[in-house]
């Protein structure tokens, strides 16, 4: 397992990511710190559906699910 050491730069604490992880400079990440101290970085991706035309991502399975009616009793465990 690789380790890194934080360093202070101005008012920020920096972490260096080794080049073997192929992280491009300028990449934007969402960051979250869990209760146990785990820090998670999630790359921000473009909206895949921003330029989609109506129905472009509909397939046969979507058509099957189109008319399903869920009743409250179906949700009880």
Secondary structure, DSSP 8 states (H G I E B T S, - for coil): ------EEETTEEE----GGG---TT--EEEEE-TTS-EEEEE----TTTT--TTTT--HHHHHHTT----GGGG--
